[in-house]
Amino acid sequence: MSSDDNAGRRASPGAPAGGGGRRRKDIQGLRAVCMMQVLAYHAWRVGSPVGVDAFIMISAYLMTGSFVRRTEAGRMPFFAE
């Protein structure tokens, strides 16, 4: 793609200028903490199973953002292709 091809595209807020995915290290860290809590609960019954709910909610937030960005860019979400 040339630079002229990208001239008409509008970048969505929070999206990187290059069009590639940007990893949110803070949210990925939260997901890692949740997974550690889930593993500890299932292996040694330490804590509570709340980590499962938190992991699912964080993942749903990330997936929804991905779907919205793809739709705004005029592409179908990957599950509908």
mmCIF file of the N, C-alpha and C atoms, coordinates in Angstrom:
data_MODEL
# 
_entry.id   MODEL 
# 
loop_
_atom_site.group_PDB 
_atom_site.id 
_atom_site.type_symbol 
_atom_site.label_atom_id 
_atom_site.label_alt_id 
_atom_site.label_comp_id 
_atom_site.label_asym_id 
_atom_site.label_entity_id 
_atom_site.label_seq_id 
_atom_site.pdbx_PDB_ins_code 
_atom_site.Cartn_x 
_atom_site.Cartn_y 
_atom_site.Cartn_z 
_atom_site.occupancy 
_atom_site.B_iso_or_equiv 
_atom_site.pdbx_formal_charge 
_atom_site.auth_seq_id 
_atom_site.auth_comp_id 
_atom_site.auth_asym_id 
_atom_site.auth_atom_id 
_atom_site.pdbx_PDB_model_num 
ATOM 1   N N  . MET A 1 1  ? 0.827   -1.177  0.000  1.00 0.00 ? 1  MET A N  1 
ATOM 2   C CA . MET A 1 1  ? 0.000   0.000   0.000  1.00 0.00 ? 1  MET A CA 1 
ATOM 3   C C  . MET A 1 1  ? 0.872   1.241   0.000  1.00 0.00 ? 1  MET A C  1 
ATOM 4   N N  . SER A 1 2  ? 0.530   2.167   -0.834 1.00 0.00 ? 2  SER A N  1 
ATOM 5   C CA . SER A 1 2  ? 1.293   3.406   -0.853 1.00 0.00 ? 2  SER A CA 1 
ATOM 6   C C  . SER A 1 2  ? 0.745   4.355   0.188  1.00 0.00 ? 2  SER A C  1 
ATOM 7   N N  . SER A 1 3  ? 1.458   5.445   0.418  1.00 0.00 ? 3  SER A N  1 
ATOM 8   C CA . SER A 1 3  ? 1.000   6.427   1.394  1.00 0.00 ? 3  SER A CA 1 
ATOM 9   C C  . SER A 1 3  ? -0.273  7.111   0.919  1.00 0.00 ? 3  SER A C  1 
ATOM 10  N N  . ASP A 1 4  ? -0.507  7.152   -0.415 1.00 0.00 ? 4  ASP A N  1 
ATOM 11  C CA . ASP A 1 4  ? -1.729  7.753   -0.942 1.00 0.00 ? 4  ASP A CA 1 
ATOM 12  C C  . ASP A 1 4  ? -2.959  6.921   -0.599 1.00 0.00 ? 4  ASP A C  1 
ATOM 13  N N  . ASP A 1 5  ? -2.787  5.592   -0.498 1.00 0.00 ? 5  ASP A N  1 
ATOM 14  C CA . ASP A 1 5  ? -3.905  4.721   -0.153 1.00 0.00 ? 5  ASP A CA 1 
ATOM 15  C C  . ASP A 1 5  ? -4.415  4.984   1.253  1.00 0.00 ? 5  ASP A C  1 
ATOM 16  N N  . ASN A 1 6  ? -3.526  5.371   2.148  1.00 0.00 ? 6  ASN A N  1 
ATOM 17  C CA . ASN A 1 6  ? -3.899  5.616   3.537  1.00 0.00 ? 6  ASN A CA 1 
ATOM 18  C C  . ASN A 1 6  ? -4.356  7.048   3.782  1.00 0.00 ? 6  ASN A C  1 
ATOM 19  N N  . ALA A 1 7  ? -4.273  7.910   2.787  1.00 0.00 ? 7  ALA A N  1 
ATOM 20  C CA . ALA A 1 7  ? -4.582  9.327   2.988  1.00 0.00 ? 7  ALA A CA 1 
ATOM 21  C C  . ALA A 1 7  ? -6.045  9.550   3.339  1.00 0.00 ? 7  ALA A C  1 
ATOM 22  N N  . GLY A 1 8  ? -6.953  8.764   2.771  1.00 0.00 ? 8  GLY A N  1 
ATOM 23  C CA . GLY A 1 8  ? -8.375  8.976   3.012  1.00 0.00 ? 8  GLY A CA 1 
ATOM 24  C C  . GLY A 1 8  ? -8.889  8.315   4.269  1.00 0.00 ? 8  GLY A C  1 
ATOM 25  N N  . ARG A 1 9  ? -8.104  7.487   4.906  1.00 0.00 ? 9  ARG A N  1 
ATOM 26  C CA . ARG A 1 9  ? -8.550  6.781   6.106  1.00 0.00 ? 9  ARG A CA 1 
ATOM 27  C C  . ARG A 1 9  ? -8.471  7.678   7.319  1.00 0.00 ? 9  ARG A C  1 
ATOM 28  N N  . ARG A 1 10 ? -9.468  7.548   8.166  1.00 0.00 ? 10 ARG A N  1 
ATOM 29  C CA . ARG A 1 10 ? -9.491  8.304   9.413  1.00 0.00 ? 10 ARG A CA 1 
ATOM 30  C C  . ARG A 1 10 ? -9.110  7.362   10.546 1.00 0.00 ? 10 ARG A C  1 
ATOM 31  N N  . ALA A 1 11 ? -8.129  7.739   11.321 1.00 0.00 ? 11 ALA A N  1 
ATOM 32  C CA . ALA A 1 11 ? -7.704  6.912   12.443 1.00 0.00 ? 11 ALA A CA 1 
ATOM 33  C C  . ALA A 1 11 ? -8.694  7.057   13.584 1.00 0.00 ? 11 ALA A C  1 
ATOM 34  N N  . SER A 1 12 ? -9.043  5.930   14.189 1.00 0.00 ? 12 SER A N  1 
ATOM 35  C CA . SER A 1 12 ? -9.950  5.985   15.329 1.00 0.00 ? 12 SER A CA 1 
ATOM 36  C C  . SER A 1 12 ? -9.157  6.357   16.574 1.00 0.00 ? 12 SER A C  1 
ATOM 37  N N  . PRO A 1 13 ? -9.813  6.987   17.555 1.00 0.00 ? 13 PRO A N  1 
ATOM 38  C CA . PRO A 1 13 ? -9.102  7.379   18.772 1.00 0.00 ? 13 PRO A CA 1 
ATOM 39  C C  . PRO A 1 13 ? -8.511  6.162   19.473 1.00 0.00 ? 13 PRO A C  1 
ATOM 40  N N  . GLY A 1 14 ? -7.283  6.282   19.874 1.00 0.00 ? 14 GLY A N  1 
ATOM 41  C CA . GLY A 1 14 ? -6.624  5.197   20.584 1.00 0.00 ? 14 GLY A CA 1 
ATOM 42  C C  . GLY A 1 14 ? -5.982  4.175   19.670 1.00 0.00 ? 14 GLY A C  1 
ATOM 43  N N  . ALA A 1 15 ? -6.256  4.237   18.375 1.00 0.00 ? 15 ALA A N  1 
ATOM 44  C CA . ALA A 1 15 ? -5.663  3.297   17.438 1.00 0.00 ? 15 ALA A CA 1 
ATOM 45  C C  . ALA A 1 15 ? -4.305  3.819   16.994 1.00 0.00 ? 15 ALA A C  1 
ATOM 46  N N  . PRO A 1 16 ? -3.356  2.932   16.792 1.00 0.00 ? 16 PRO A N  1 
ATOM 47  C CA . PRO A 1 16 ? -2.049  3.377   16.328 1.00 0.00 ? 16 PRO A CA 1 
ATOM 48  C C  . PRO A 1 16 ? -2.131  3.891   14.903 1.00 0.00 ? 16 PRO A C  1 
ATOM 49  N N  . ALA A 1 17 ? -1.237  4.803   14.555 1.00 0.00 ? 17 ALA A N  1 
ATOM 50  C CA . ALA A 1 17 ? -1.259  5.430   13.236 1.00 0.00 ? 17 ALA A CA 1 
ATOM 51  C C  . ALA A 1 17 ? -0.916  4.437   12.134 1.00 0.00 ? 17 ALA A C  1 
ATOM 52  N N  . GLY A 1 18 ? -0.101  3.432   12.414 1.00 0.00 ? 18 GLY A N  1 
ATOM 53  C CA . GLY A 1 18 ? 0.334   2.499   11.394 1.00 0.00 ? 18 GLY A CA 1 
ATOM 54  C C  . GLY A 1 18 ? -0.697  1.466   11.012 1.00 0.00 ? 18 GLY A C  1 
ATOM 55  N N  . GLY A 1 19 ? -1.797  1.365   11.740 1.00 0.00 ? 19 GLY A N  1 
ATOM 56  C CA . GLY A 1 19 ? -2.833  0.404   11.413 1.00 0.00 ? 19 GLY A CA 1 
ATOM 57  C C  . GLY A 1 19 ? -2.630  -0.950  12.075 1.00 0.00 ? 19 GLY A C  1 
ATOM 58  N N  . GLY A 1 20 ? -1.456  -1.214  12.624 1.00 0.00 ? 20 GLY A N  1 
ATOM 59  C CA . GLY A 1 20 ? -1.220  -2.477  13.294 1.00 0.00 ? 20 GLY A CA 1 
ATOM 60  C C  . GLY A 1 20 ? -1.781  -2.468  14.707 1.00 0.00 ? 20 GLY A C  1 
ATOM 61  N N  . GLY A 1 21 ? -1.888  -3.637  15.293 1.00 0.00 ? 21 GLY A N  1 
ATOM 62  C CA . GLY A 1 21 ? -2.430  -3.736  16.640 1.00 0.00 ? 21 GLY A CA 1 
ATOM 63  C C  . GLY A 1 21 ? -1.433  -3.241  17.677 1.00 0.00 ? 21 GLY A C  1 
ATOM 64  N N  . ARG A 1 22 ? -1.941  -2.583  18.694 1.00 0.00 ? 22 ARG A N  1 
ATOM 65  C CA . ARG A 1 22 ? -1.092  -2.108  19.776 1.00 0.00 ? 22 ARG A CA 1 
ATOM 66  C C  . ARG A 1 22 ? -1.435  -2.907  21.013 1.00 0.00 ? 22 ARG A C  1 
ATOM 67  N N  . ARG A 1 23 ? -0.447  -3.485  21.640 1.00 0.00 ? 23 ARG A N  1 
ATOM 68  C CA . ARG A 1 23 ? -0.686  -4.264  22.847 1.00 0.00 ? 23 ARG A CA 1 
ATOM 69  C C  . ARG A 1 23 ? -0.764  -3.348  24.053 1.00 0.00 ? 23 ARG A C  1 
ATOM 70  N N  . ARG A 1 24 ? -1.791  -3.539  24.845 1.00 0.00 ? 24 ARG A N  1 
ATOM 71  C CA . ARG A 1 24 ? -1.938  -2.799  26.089 1.00 0.00 ? 24 ARG A CA 1 
ATOM 72  C C  . ARG A 1 24 ? -1.305  -3.642  27.188 1.00 0.00 ? 24 ARG A C  1 
ATOM 73  N N  . LYS A 1 25 ? -0.093  -3.303  27.579 1.00 0.00 ? 25 LYS A N  1 
ATOM 74  C CA . LYS A 1 25 ? 0.623   -4.098  28.562 1.00 0.00 ? 25 LYS A CA 1 
ATOM 75  C C  . LYS A 1 25 ? -0.065  -4.084  29.916 1.00 0.00 ? 25 LYS A C  1 
ATOM 76  N N  . ASP A 1 26 ? -0.749  -2.984  30.250 1.00 0.00 ? 26 ASP A N  1 
ATOM 77  C CA . ASP A 1 26 ? -1.437  -2.944  31.529 1.00 0.00 ? 26 ASP A CA 1 
ATOM 78  C C  . ASP A 1 26 ? -2.601  -3.931  31.555 1.00 0.00 ? 26 ASP A C  1 
ATOM 79  N N  . ILE A 1 27 ? -3.365  -3.983  30.474 1.00 0.00 ? 27 ILE A N  1 
ATOM 80  C CA . ILE A 1 27 ? -4.492  -4.915  30.434 1.00 0.00 ? 27 ILE A CA 1 
ATOM 81  C C  . ILE A 1 27 ? -4.001  -6.354  30.297 1.00 0.00 ? 27 ILE A C  1 
ATOM 82  N N  . GLN A 1 28 ? -2.948  -6.572  29.520 1.00 0.00 ? 28 GLN A N  1 
ATOM 83  C CA . GLN A 1 28 ? -2.392  -7.917  29.406 1.00 0.00 ? 28 GLN A CA 1 
ATOM 84  C C  . GLN A 1 28 ? -1.864  -8.392  30.767 1.00 0.00 ? 28 GLN A C  1 
ATOM 85  N N  . GLY A 1 29 ? -1.311  -7.460  31.550 1.00 0.00 ? 29 GLY A N  1 
ATOM 86  C CA . GLY A 1 29 ? -0.858  -7.797  32.899 1.00 0.00 ? 29 GLY A CA 1 
ATOM 87  C C  . GLY A 1 29 ? -2.016  -8.196  33.797 1.00 0.00 ? 29 GLY A C  1 
ATOM 88  N N  . LEU A 1 30 ? -3.133  -7.477  33.690 1.00 0.00 ? 30 LEU A N  1 
ATOM 89  C CA . LEU A 1 30 ? -4.328  -7.842  34.462 1.00 0.00 ? 30 LEU A CA 1 
ATOM 90  C C  . LEU A 1 30 ? -4.812  -9.237  34.086 1.00 0.00 ? 30 LEU A C  1 
ATOM 91  N N  . ARG A 1 31 ? -4.809  -9.535  32.798 1.00 0.00 ? 31 ARG A N  1 
ATOM 92  C CA . ARG A 1 31 ? -5.218  -10.867 32.355 1.00 0.00 ? 31 ARG A CA 1 
ATOM 93  C C  . ARG A 1 31 ? -4.285  -11.937 32.922 1.00 0.00 ? 31 ARG A C  1 
ATOM 94  N N  . ALA A 1 32 ? -2.993  -11.641 32.958 1.00 0.00 ? 32 ALA A N  1 
ATOM 95  C CA . ALA A 1 32 ? -2.032  -12.603 33.506 1.00 0.00 ? 32 ALA A CA 1 
ATOM 96  C C  . ALA A 1 32 ? -2.278  -12.834 34.995 1.00 0.00 ? 32 ALA A C  1 
ATOM 97  N N  . VAL A 1 33 ? -2.559  -11.762 35.730 1.00 0.00 ? 33 VAL A N  1 
ATOM 98  C CA . VAL A 1 33 ? -2.849  -11.901 37.159 1.00 0.00 ? 33 VAL A CA 1 
ATOM 99  C C  . VAL A 1 33 ? -4.100  -12.754 37.361 1.00 0.00 ? 33 VAL A C  1 
ATOM 100 N N  . CYS A 1 34 ? -5.119  -12.510 36.554 1.00 0.00 ? 34 CYS A N  1 
ATOM 101 C CA . CYS A 1 34 ? -6.355  -13.302 36.648 1.00 0.00 ? 34 CYS A CA 1 
ATOM 102 C C  . CYS A 1 34 ? -6.080  -14.776 36.371 1.00 0.00 ? 34 CYS A C  1 
ATOM 103 N N  . MET A 1 35 ? -5.277  -15.052 35.347 1.00 0.00 ? 35 MET A N  1 
ATOM 104 C CA . MET A 1 35 ? -4.966  -16.446 35.031 1.00 0.00 ? 35 MET A CA 1 
ATOM 105 C C  . MET A 1 35 ? -4.185  -17.118 36.150 1.00 0.00 ? 35 MET A C  1 
ATOM 106 N N  . MET A 1 36 ? -3.270  -16.380 36.772 1.00 0.00 ? 36 MET A N  1 
ATOM 107 C CA . MET A 1 36 ? -2.518  -16.946 37.901 1.00 0.00 ? 36 MET A CA 1 
ATOM 108 C C  . MET A 1 36 ? -3.466  -17.270 39.054 1.00 0.00 ? 36 MET A C  1 
ATOM 109 N N  . GLN A 1 37 ? -4.437  -16.387 39.288 1.00 0.00 ? 37 GLN A N  1 
ATOM 110 C CA . GLN A 1 37 ? -5.407  -16.616 40.357 1.00 0.00 ? 37 GLN A CA 1 
ATOM 111 C C  . GLN A 1 37 ? -6.265  -17.842 40.043 1.00 0.00 ? 37 GLN A C  1 
ATOM 112 N N  . VAL A 1 38 ? -6.671  -17.986 38.785 1.00 0.00 ? 38 VAL A N  1 
ATOM 113 C CA . VAL A 1 38 ? -7.474  -19.143 38.382 1.00 0.00 ? 38 VAL A CA 1 
ATOM 114 C C  . VAL A 1 38 ? -6.665  -20.432 38.571 1.00 0.00 ? 38 VAL A C  1 
ATOM 115 N N  . LEU A 1 39 ? -5.405  -20.411 38.134 1.00 0.00 ? 39 LEU A N  1 
ATOM 116 C CA . LEU A 1 39 ? -4.559  -21.593 38.294 1.00 0.00 ? 39 LEU A CA 1 
ATOM 117 C C  . LEU A 1 39 ? -4.359  -21.940 39.765 1.00 0.00 ? 39 LEU A C  1 
ATOM 118 N N  . ALA A 1 40 ? -4.125  -20.938 40.597 1.00 0.00 ? 40 ALA A N  1 
ATOM 119 C CA . ALA A 1 40 ? -3.944  -21.187 42.029 1.00 0.00 ? 40 ALA A CA 1 
ATOM 120 C C  . ALA A 1 40 ? -5.218  -21.756 42.649 1.00 0.00 ? 40 ALA A C  1 
ATOM 121 N N  . TYR A 1 41 ? -6.360  -21.246 42.239 1.00 0.00 ? 41 TYR A N  1 
ATOM 122 C CA . TYR A 1 41 ? -7.626  -21.735 42.789 1.00 0.00 ? 41 TYR A CA 1 
ATOM 123 C C  . TYR A 1 41 ? -7.857  -23.193 42.404 1.00 0.00 ? 41 TYR A C  1 
ATOM 124 N N  . HIS A 1 42 ? -7.634  -23.516 41.138 1.00 0.00 ? 42 HIS A N  1 
ATOM 125 C CA . HIS A 1 42 ? -7.898  -24.877 40.690 1.00 0.00 ? 42 HIS A CA 1 
ATOM 126 C C  . HIS A 1 42 ? -6.855  -25.873 41.184 1.00 0.00 ? 42 HIS A C  1 
ATOM 127 N N  . ALA A 1 43 ? -5.636  -25.430 41.352 1.00 0.00 ? 43 ALA A N  1 
ATOM 128 C CA . ALA A 1 43 ? -4.577  -26.349 41.789 1.00 0.00 ? 43 ALA A CA 1 
ATOM 129 C C  . ALA A 1 43 ? -4.576  -26.560 43.299 1.00 0.00 ? 43 ALA A C  1 
ATOM 130 N N  . TRP A 1 44 ? -4.737  -25.470 44.073 1.00 0.00 ? 44 TRP A N  1 
ATOM 131 C CA . TRP A 1 44 ? -4.595  -25.587 45.523 1.00 0.00 ? 44 TRP A CA 1 
ATOM 132 C C  . TRP A 1 44 ? -5.788  -25.053 46.309 1.00 0.00 ? 44 TRP A C  1 
ATOM 133 N N  . ARG A 1 45 ? -6.855  -24.669 45.634 1.00 0.00 ? 45 ARG A N  1 
ATOM 134 C CA . ARG A 1 45 ? -8.039  -24.085 46.276 1.00 0.00 ? 45 ARG A CA 1 
ATOM 135 C C  . ARG A 1 45 ? -7.675  -22.856 47.109 1.00 0.00 ? 45 ARG A C  1 
ATOM 136 N N  . VAL A 1 46 ? -6.775  -22.034 46.551 1.00 0.00 ? 46 VAL A N  1 
ATOM 137 C CA . VAL A 1 46 ? -6.359  -20.795 47.188 1.00 0.00 ? 46 VAL A CA 1 
ATOM 138 C C  . VAL A 1 46 ? -7.148  -19.658 46.548 1.00 0.00 ? 46 VAL A C  1 
ATOM 139 N N  . GLY A 1 47 ? -7.813  -18.839 47.339 1.00 0.00 ? 47 GLY A N  1 
ATOM 140 C CA . GLY A 1 47 ? -8.564  -17.709 46.797 1.00 0.00 ? 47 GLY A CA 1 
ATOM 141 C C  . GLY A 1 47 ? -9.970  -18.113 46.395 1.00 0.00 ? 47 GLY A C  1 
ATOM 142 N N  . SER A 1 48 ? -10.486 -17.420 45.401 1.00 0.00 ? 48 SER A N  1 
ATOM 143 C CA . SER A 1 48 ? -11.838 -17.697 44.933 1.00 0.00 ? 48 SER A CA 1 
ATOM 144 C C  . SER A 1 48 ? -11.838 -17.745 43.411 1.00 0.00 ? 48 SER A C  1 
ATOM 145 N N  . PRO A 1 49 ? -12.918 -18.267 42.805 1.00 0.00 ? 49 PRO A N  1 
ATOM 146 C CA . PRO A 1 49 ? -12.961 -18.374 41.341 1.00 0.00 ? 49 PRO A CA 1 
ATOM 147 C C  . PRO A 1 49 ? -13.325 -17.063 40.641 1.00 0.00 ? 49 PRO A C  1 
ATOM 148 N N  . VAL A 1 50 ? -13.209 -15.928 41.318 1.00 0.00 ? 50 VAL A N  1 
ATOM 149 C CA . VAL A 1 50 ? -13.529 -14.637 40.731 1.00 0.00 ? 50 VAL A CA 1 
ATOM 150 C C  . VAL A 1 50 ? -12.587 -14.318 39.561 1.00 0.00 ? 50 VAL A C  1 
ATOM 151 N N  . GLY A 1 51 ? -11.399 -14.866 39.555 1.00 0.00 ? 51 GLY A N  1 
ATOM 152 C CA . GLY A 1 51 ? -10.444 -14.626 38.475 1.00 0.00 ? 51 GLY A CA 1 
ATOM 153 C C  . GLY A 1 51 ? -10.988 -15.042 37.120 1.00 0.00 ? 51 GLY A C  1 
ATOM 154 N N  . VAL A 1 52 ? -11.816 -16.083 37.090 1.00 0.00 ? 52 VAL A N  1 
ATOM 155 C CA . VAL A 1 52 ? -12.412 -16.536 35.835 1.00 0.00 ? 52 VAL A CA 1 
ATOM 156 C C  . VAL A 1 52 ? -13.314 -15.440 35.274 1.00 0.00 ? 52 VAL A C  1 
ATOM 157 N N  . ASP A 1 53 ? -14.175 -14.889 36.113 1.00 0.00 ? 53 ASP A N  1 
ATOM 158 C CA . ASP A 1 53 ? -15.080 -13.826 35.679 1.00 0.00 ? 53 ASP A CA 1 
ATOM 159 C C  . ASP A 1 53 ? -14.311 -12.596 35.208 1.00 0.00 ? 53 ASP A C  1 
ATOM 160 N N  . ALA A 1 54 ? -13.287 -12.222 35.956 1.00 0.00 ? 54 ALA A N  1 
ATOM 161 C CA . ALA A 1 54 ? -12.494 -11.050 35.586 1.00 0.00 ? 54 ALA A CA 1 
ATOM 162 C C  . ALA A 1 54 ? -11.777 -11.284 34.260 1.00 0.00 ? 54 ALA A C  1 
ATOM 163 N N  . PHE A 1 55 ? -11.214 -12.480 34.064 1.00 0.00 ? 55 PHE A N  1 
ATOM 164 C CA . PHE A 1 55 ? -10.527 -12.800 32.817 1.00 0.00 ? 55 PHE A CA 1 
ATOM 165 C C  . PHE A 1 55 ? -11.482 -12.723 31.640 1.00 0.00 ? 55 PHE A C  1 
ATOM 166 N N  . ILE A 1 56 ? -12.677 -13.267 31.793 1.00 0.00 ? 56 ILE A N  1 
ATOM 167 C CA . ILE A 1 56 ? -13.659 -13.251 30.707 1.00 0.00 ? 56 ILE A CA 1 
ATOM 168 C C  . ILE A 1 56 ? -14.088 -11.830 30.386 1.00 0.00 ? 56 ILE A C  1 
ATOM 169 N N  . MET A 1 57 ? -14.309 -11.001 31.397 1.00 0.00 ? 57 MET A N  1 
ATOM 170 C CA . MET A 1 57 ? -14.724 -9.617  31.166 1.00 0.00 ? 57 MET A CA 1 
ATOM 171 C C  . MET A 1 57 ? -13.625 -8.805  30.467 1.00 0.00 ? 57 MET A C  1 
ATOM 172 N N  . ILE A 1 58 ? -12.380 -8.984  30.893 1.00 0.00 ? 58 ILE A N  1 
ATOM 173 C CA . ILE A 1 58 ? -11.263 -8.263  30.266 1.00 0.00 ? 58 ILE A CA 1 
ATOM 174 C C  . ILE A 1 58 ? -11.111 -8.711  28.811 1.00 0.00 ? 58 ILE A C  1 
ATOM 175 N N  . SER A 1 59 ? -11.218 -10.014 28.562 1.00 0.00 ? 59 SER A N  1 
ATOM 176 C CA . SER A 1 59 ? -11.110 -10.519 27.197 1.00 0.00 ? 59 SER A CA 1 
ATOM 177 C C  . SER A 1 59 ? -12.246 -10.008 26.325 1.00 0.00 ? 59 SER A C  1 
ATOM 178 N N  . ALA A 1 60 ? -13.454 -9.959  26.878 1.00 0.00 ? 60 ALA A N  1 
ATOM 179 C CA . ALA A 1 60 ? -14.599 -9.437  26.121 1.00 0.00 ? 60 ALA A CA 1 
ATOM 180 C C  . ALA A 1 60 ? -14.391 -7.962  25.774 1.00 0.00 ? 60 ALA A C  1 
ATOM 181 N N  . TYR A 1 61 ? -13.838 -7.195  26.697 1.00 0.00 ? 61 TYR A N  1 
ATOM 182 C CA . TYR A 1 61 ? -13.536 -5.780  26.442 1.00 0.00 ? 61 TYR A CA 1 
ATOM 183 C C  . TYR A 1 61 ? -12.554 -5.642  25.278 1.00 0.00 ? 61 TYR A C  1 
ATOM 184 N N  . LEU A 1 62 ? -11.497 -6.441  25.287 1.00 0.00 ? 62 LEU A N  1 
ATOM 185 C CA . LEU A 1 62 ? -10.498 -6.369  24.215 1.00 0.00 ? 62 LEU A CA 1 
ATOM 186 C C  . LEU A 1 62 ? -11.083 -6.799  22.872 1.00 0.00 ? 62 LEU A C  1 
ATOM 187 N N  . MET A 1 63 ? -11.893 -7.854  22.861 1.00 0.00 ? 63 MET A N  1 
ATOM 188 C CA . MET A 1 63 ? -12.483 -8.329  21.615 1.00 0.00 ? 63 MET A CA 1 
ATOM 189 C C  . MET A 1 63 ? -13.485 -7.321  21.057 1.00 0.00 ? 63 MET A C  1 
ATOM 190 N N  . THR A 1 64 ? -14.285 -6.710  21.930 1.00 0.00 ? 64 THR A N  1 
ATOM 191 C CA . THR A 1 64 ? -15.246 -5.711  21.474 1.00 0.00 ? 64 THR A CA 1 
ATOM 192 C C  . THR A 1 64 ? -14.527 -4.529  20.830 1.00 0.00 ? 64 THR A C  1 
ATOM 193 N N  . GLY A 1 65 ? -13.452 -4.071  21.452 1.00 0.00 ? 65 GLY A N  1 
ATOM 194 C CA . GLY A 1 65 ? -12.666 -2.986  20.869 1.00 0.00 ? 65 GLY A CA 1 
ATOM 195 C C  . GLY A 1 65 ? -12.115 -3.362  19.500 1.00 0.00 ? 65 GLY A C  1 
ATOM 196 N N  . SER A 1 66 ? -11.664 -4.602  19.362 1.00 0.00 ? 66 SER A N  1 
ATOM 197 C CA . SER A 1 66 ? -11.149 -5.079  18.089 1.00 0.00 ? 66 SER A CA 1 
ATOM 198 C C  . SER A 1 66 ? -12.243 -5.089  17.024 1.00 0.00 ? 66 SER A C  1 
ATOM 199 N N  . PHE A 1 67 ? -13.429 -5.570  17.397 1.00 0.00 ? 67 PHE A N  1 
ATOM 200 C CA . PHE A 1 67 ? -14.548 -5.614  16.449 1.00 0.00 ? 67 PHE A CA 1 
ATOM 201 C C  . PHE A 1 67 ? -14.949 -4.202  16.019 1.00 0.00 ? 67 PHE A C  1 
ATOM 202 N N  . VAL A 1 68 ? -14.991 -3.280  16.955 1.00 0.00 ? 68 VAL A N  1 
ATOM 203 C CA . VAL A 1 68 ? -15.383 -1.898  16.638 1.00 0.00 ? 68 VAL A CA 1 
ATOM 204 C C  . VAL A 1 68 ? -14.369 -1.261  15.696 1.00 0.00 ? 68 VAL A C  1 
ATOM 205 N N  . ARG A 1 69 ? -13.067 -1.447  15.980 1.00 0.00 ? 69 ARG A N  1 
ATOM 206 C CA . ARG A 1 69 ? -12.041 -0.868  15.104 1.00 0.00 ? 69 ARG A CA 1 
ATOM 207 C C  . ARG A 1 69 ? -12.115 -1.441  13.699 1.00 0.00 ? 69 ARG A C  1 
ATOM 208 N N  . ARG A 1 70 ? -12.335 -2.756  13.580 1.00 0.00 ? 70 ARG A N  1 
ATOM 209 C CA . ARG A 1 70 ? -12.434 -3.369  12.250 1.00 0.00 ? 70 ARG A CA 1 
ATOM 210 C C  . ARG A 1 70 ? -13.659 -2.854  11.504 1.00 0.00 ? 70 ARG A C  1 
ATOM 211 N N  . THR A 1 71 ? -14.772 -2.709  12.206 1.00 0.00 ? 71 THR A N  1 
ATOM 212 C CA . THR A 1 71 ? -15.993 -2.221  11.577 1.00 0.00 ? 71 THR A CA 1 
ATOM 213 C C  . THR A 1 71 ? -15.832 -0.775  11.133 1.00 0.00 ? 71 THR A C  1 
ATOM 214 N N  . GLU A 1 72 ? -15.209 0.061   11.960 1.00 0.00 ? 72 GLU A N  1 
ATOM 215 C CA . GLU A 1 72 ? -14.971 1.458   11.585 1.00 0.00 ? 72 GLU A CA 1 
ATOM 216 C C  . GLU A 1 72 ? -14.049 1.573   10.381 1.00 0.00 ? 72 GLU A C  1 
ATOM 217 N N  . ALA A 1 73 ? -13.158 0.612   10.229 1.00 0.00 ? 73 ALA A N  1 
ATOM 218 C CA . ALA A 1 73 ? -12.236 0.622   9.095  1.00 0.00 ? 73 ALA A CA 1 
ATOM 219 C C  . ALA A 1 73 ? -12.880 0.044   7.835  1.00 0.00 ? 73 ALA A C  1 
ATOM 220 N N  . GLY A 1 74 ? -14.148 -0.394  7.940  1.00 0.00 ? 74 GLY A N  1 
ATOM 221 C CA . GLY A 1 74 ? -14.848 -0.924  6.778  1.00 0.00 ? 74 GLY A CA 1 
ATOM 222 C C  . GLY A 1 74 ? -14.617 -2.397  6.526  1.00 0.00 ? 74 GLY A C  1 
ATOM 223 N N  . ARG A 1 75 ? -14.079 -3.105  7.509  1.00 0.00 ? 75 ARG A N  1 
ATOM 224 C CA . ARG A 1 75 ? -13.841 -4.535  7.376  1.00 0.00 ? 75 ARG A CA 1 
ATOM 225 C C  . ARG A 1 75 ? -14.798 -5.294  8.285  1.00 0.00 ? 75 ARG A C  1 
ATOM 226 N N  . MET A 1 76 ? -15.082 -6.510  7.930  1.00 0.00 ? 76 MET A N  1 
ATOM 227 C CA . MET A 1 76 ? -15.950 -7.364  8.753  1.00 0.00 ? 76 MET A CA 1 
ATOM 228 C C  . MET A 1 76 ? -15.116 -7.935  9.905  1.00 0.00 ? 76 MET A C  1 
ATOM 229 N N  . PRO A 1 77 ? -15.736 -8.123  11.078 1.00 0.00 ? 77 PRO A N  1 
ATOM 230 C CA . PRO A 1 77 ? -15.028 -8.829  12.149 1.00 0.00 ? 77 PRO A CA 1 
ATOM 231 C C  . PRO A 1 77 ? -14.626 -10.228 11.669 1.00 0.00 ? 77 PRO A C  1 
ATOM 232 N N  . PHE A 1 78 ? -13.531 -10.750 12.193 1.00 0.00 ? 78 PHE A N  1 
ATOM 233 C CA . PHE A 1 78 ? -12.971 -11.990 11.678 1.00 0.00 ? 78 PHE A CA 1 
ATOM 234 C C  . PHE A 1 78 ? -13.923 -13.163 11.755 1.00 0.00 ? 78 PHE A C  1 
ATOM 235 N N  . PHE A 1 79 ? -14.863 -13.194 12.692 1.00 0.00 ? 79 PHE A N  1 
ATOM 236 C CA . PHE A 1 79 ? -15.763 -14.325 12.814 1.00 0.00 ? 79 PHE A CA 1 
ATOM 237 C C  . PHE A 1 79 ? -16.851 -14.333 11.734 1.00 0.00 ? 79 PHE A C  1 
ATOM 238 N N  . ALA A 1 80 ? -17.036 -13.204 11.031 1.00 0.00 ? 80 ALA A N  1 
ATOM 239 C CA . ALA A 1 80 ? -18.075 -13.098 10.005 1.00 0.00 ? 80 ALA A CA 1 
ATOM 240 C C  . ALA A 1 80 ? -17.518 -13.252 8.599  1.00 0.00 ? 80 ALA A C  1 
ATOM 241 N N  . GLU A 1 81 ? -16.225 -13.467 8.461  1.00 0.00 ? 81 GLU A N  1 
ATOM 242 C CA . GLU A 1 81 ? -15.618 -13.567 7.138  1.00 0.00 ? 81 GLU A CA 1 
ATOM 243 C C  . GLU A 1 81 ? -15.837 -14.933 6.537  1.00 0.00 ? 81 GLU A C  1 
# 
